[in-house]
Amino acid sequence: MNPKVSIITICFNSALTISDSIESVLSQNYPNIEYIVVDGGSSDGTIEIVNKYKDSISVFISESDNGIYDALNKGILNSTGDVIATLHSDDQFCNMNVVSAQMKNLSENHAEFGFSDMIIVDKLSNKILRYYMSSFFYRGLFRVGWMPPHPTCFIKKSLFDEFGLYSTKYKIAGDFDFFIRIFYGRSIRWTYLNQISVKMAHGGESNSGWKSKGLIVTEISRSLKSNGIWSLTVFQLGRYLIRLLEMLIKPRKGQL
């Protein structure tokens, strides 16, 4: 009746934010959650903070890794859930019903992959900087480098069994590459949940300056090419037009 959900949090020197992320997972009212925390060998007190929650964490791994996607893969390989979700150490679920709502949406639509909306906020003021909307998603948007927000995605583990894990060849675009592989590999059953599920703090790997923006353009182009998806680098201007709209449009009252 309640398939197991494995939620993976990866972290590295995240002492300032990891408690909020962990508590947002532990606050969920879904009755069958496996919580996995993968640390990259932190030295700032992150490990000590995580250990305070050890009775509520199913698996805790702390060792050096080869980046974000290597850490995520460790979490997946150590998971026993039917569905995989990711909540990074700068992210929080927006309310206690997120996992229940996502799982209900997957079940009712007989879907293998579900996603929703996300907000990106300023770390200090908590002001909303971007409203990452997903309602207009269709497969062709991958050609401009746009994808559903990864932290909102609930993914059947069977998709990882079928298509493999995240590629560690990418520093920022490993999730984009995985989505390309599954959406162009076959007609997967996906569903959108009209809800803001995750609050992300601004400043992650993919939005931390011009250097990261240049890297993600390069990695997205490489992923599209390696997966045989025709596109042009200039098409990614469309992604930044969408991002501009996300900065201008604000959530309506009652959505948060």
C-alpha positions in Angstrom: 0.0 0.0 0.0 2.9 2.4 0.7 5.9 1.6 -1.5 9.3 2.5 0.1 10.8 5.8 -0.9 14.6 6.2 -0.6 15.5 9.8 -0.1 19.2 10.7 -0.7 20.9 13.7 0.7 24.5 14.4 -0.5 26.6 16.9 1.3 30.1 18.2 1.7 31.1 20.8 4.3 27.4 21.7 4.7 27.3 22.4 8.4 25.3 25.6 8.0 22.4 24.0 6.1 22.4 20.2 6.7 20.2 20.3 9.8 17.4 22.1 7.9 17.5 19.6 5.1 17.5 16.6 7.4 14.6 17.9 9.5 12.5 18.6 6.4 12.9 14.9 5.5 12.2 13.7 9.0 9.1 15.9 9.1 7.4 14.1 6.2 4.2 12.2 7.0 4.7 9.4 4.5 5.0 6.2 6.5 7.7 4.3 4.5 10.8 6.4 4.0 14.4 5.2 3.9 16.8 8.1 4.4 20.3 7.9 3.1 23.0 10.6 3.7 26.2 10.5 1.6 29.0 12.9 2.8 32.1 13.6 0.8 34.4 13.6 3.8 33.5 16.9 5.4 35.8 18.7 7.8 33.6 21.5 9.0 31.3 19.7 11.6 28.9 18.3 9.1 29.6 14.7 10.1 29.0 15.6 13.8 25.6 17.2 12.9 24.5 14.2 10.9 25.5 11.9 13.7 23.0 13.7 16.0 20.2 12.3 13.7 21.8 8.8 13.4 18.8 7.1 14.9 16.6 8.5 12.1 19.0 7.9 9.2 18.9 4.5 7.5 22.3 4.7 5.9 25.2 7.2 6.4 28.3 7.1 4.2 31.2 9.5 4.7 34.2 9.1 2.4 35.8 11.0 -0.5 34.0 10.8 -3.8 34.3 11.9 -7.4 31.7 14.6 -7.3 27.9 15.0 -7.1 26.9 12.1 -9.3 29.4 9.6 -7.8 27.9 10.5 -4.4 24.3 10.0 -5.7 25.2 6.7 -7.2 26.6 5.5 -3.9 23.2 6.4 -2.4 21.3 4.6 -5.1 23.4 1.5 -4.8 22.8 1.4 -1.0 19.1 2.0 -1.4 16.3 -0.6 -1.0 13.4 1.6 -2.0 11.0 1.3 -4.9 11.3 5.0 -5.7 14.4 7.3 -5.5 14.2 11.0 -4.6 17.1 13.5 -4.0 17.2 16.3 -1.5 20.5 18.1 -1.5 22.0 19.7 1.7 21.0 23.2 0.6 17.4 22.1 -0.1 14.2 21.7 1.9 10.8 20.1 1.3 8.2 22.9 1.4 5.8 21.1 3.7 5.3 17.8 5.5 3.0 16.4 2.7 5.5 16.5 -0.2 6.4 12.8 -0.3 2.8 11.7 0.3 1.6 13.9 -2.5 4.3 12.8 -5.0 3.7 9.1 -4.3 0.0 9.5 -4.6 0.5 11.3 -8.0 2.8 8.5 -9.2 0.3 5.8 -8.2 -2.8 7.5 -9.6 -1.1 8.1 -12.9 0.7 4.7 -13.0 3.9 6.7 -13.6 7.6 5.8 -13.4 8.8 9.4 -13.1 7.2 12.3 -11.4 8.2 16.0 -10.8 6.7 19.2 -9.6 7.7 22.9 -9.1 10.5 24.5 -7.1 11.5 27.9 -5.8 15.1 29.2 -5.5 15.6 31.6 -2.6 18.3 33.9 -1.3 20.2 32.1 1.5 20.1 35.1 3.8 16.8 36.8 3.2 14.8 33.8 2.1 13.5 36.0 -0.7 12.2 34.1 -3.8 14.6 34.6 -6.7 13.2 32.2 -9.2 10.0 30.2 -9.5 11.1 27.0 -11.4 7.8 26.0 -13.0 7.4 22.6 -14.8 3.8 22.6 -16.0 4.8 23.3 -19.6 7.3 20.5 -19.9 7.5 18.4 -23.0 10.4 16.2 -24.3 11.5 18.7 -26.9 12.7 21.2 -24.3 15.7 19.0 -23.7 17.1 20.4 -27.0 17.4 23.8 -25.4 18.9 22.4 -22.2 15.7 22.7 -20.1 14.6 19.8 -17.8 12.3 19.3 -14.9 13.9 20.4 -11.6 15.9 17.4 -10.4 15.3 17.9 -6.6 11.5 17.6 -7.2 11.8 14.3 -9.1 10.6 11.0 -7.8 12.0 8.2 -10.0 11.2 4.5 -9.9 14.4 2.6 -9.1 13.6 0.3 -12.0 14.6 3.1 -14.4 18.1 3.1 -12.9 18.2 -0.7 -13.2 17.2 -0.3 -16.9 19.2 2.8 -18.0 22.1 2.8 -15.5 23.2 5.3 -12.9 24.3 8.9 -13.3 27.3 9.4 -15.4 30.3 10.7 -13.5 31.8 12.2 -16.7 29.7 15.3 -16.0 30.3 17.7 -13.1 27.0 19.6 -13.4 24.9 18.0 -16.1 24.8 14.3 -15.0 21.1 14.6 -14.1 20.4 16.2 -17.5 22.2 13.3 -19.1 20.3 10.7 -17.2 17.0 12.3 -18.1 18.0 12.4 -21.8 18.8 8.7 -21.6 15.4 7.7 -20.1 13.2 10.1 -22.1 14.8 9.3 -25.4 15.4 5.6 -24.6 11.8 4.8 -24.7 8.4 6.3 -24.0 8.5 6.4 -20.2 5.4 7.1 -18.1 5.8 10.5 -16.5 3.5 12.8 -14.5 3.6 16.4 -13.3 2.3 17.4 -9.8 1.0 21.0 -9.7 2.7 21.9 -6.4 5.8 23.7 -5.2 7.6 20.9 -3.4 11.2 22.1 -2.8 12.9 25.2 -1.7 16.5 25.5 -3.0 19.1 27.9 -1.7 20.7 30.0 -4.5 24.4 29.2 -5.1 24.6 25.5 -6.0 27.0 24.0 -8.6 24.7 24.9 -11.5 24.0 28.5 -10.6 27.1 29.8 -8.9 28.6 32.1 -11.5 29.6 32.6 -15.1 32.2 29.8 -15.0 29.5 27.3 -14.0 27.1 28.6 -16.6 29.8 28.1 -19.3 30.4 24.6 -18.0 26.8 23.6 -18.0 26.3 24.8 -21.6 29.3 22.7 -22.6 28.1 19.6 -20.7 24.6 19.9 -22.0 25.8 20.1 -25.6 28.1 17.1 -25.0 25.3 15.0 -23.5 22.9 15.8 -26.4 25.5 14.9 -28.9 26.6 11.7 -27.2 23.0 10.6 -27.0 22.3 11.3 -30.6 19.9 14.2 -30.0 20.3 16.9 -32.6 20.6 20.4 -31.3 22.7 23.5 -31.6 24.5 25.3 -28.7 22.7 28.5 -29.6 19.4 26.8 -28.8 20.3 27.1 -25.1 19.5 30.8 -25.3 15.9 29.5 -25.0 16.7 28.1 -21.6 17.8 31.5 -20.4 14.7 33.1 -21.7 12.7 30.6 -19.7 14.9 31.4 -16.7 14.1 35.1 -17.1 10.4 34.4 -17.0 11.0 32.3 -13.8 12.6 35.4 -12.2 9.7 37.6 -13.2 6.7 35.3 -12.3 6.0 34.8 -8.6 4.0 32.0 -7.0 0.4 32.9 -6.2 -0.8 33.2 -2.6 -1.6 29.7 -1.3 0.9 27.9 -3.4 3.5 27.8 -0.7 
